Amino acid sequence: MQQIRLAVCGLSAFADDIVKTLVEDVPFVEIVTSLEPSARLGADFVRSNADVMVCALPENEMERVWRT
């Protein structure tokens, strides 16, 4: 099975703990970075080399920072 690299962004401590707990028992999923929401989130995600991101930003905010 292919390894899945996961980035998390802007999660509350509670949500971060839930994601970490879910992922720790899945051998092919690894959290590779925890990103802070920034004005260049799309570029930050690319630099992280993650495959997937779980981000806790409102939809309109996510649209704004993802495209820059």
Summary of the structure (lengths in Angstrom):
residues: 68
radius of gyration: 12.1
end to end distance: 33.3
largest distance: 34.8
contacts: 177
relative contact order: 0.29
helix: 43%
strand: 25%
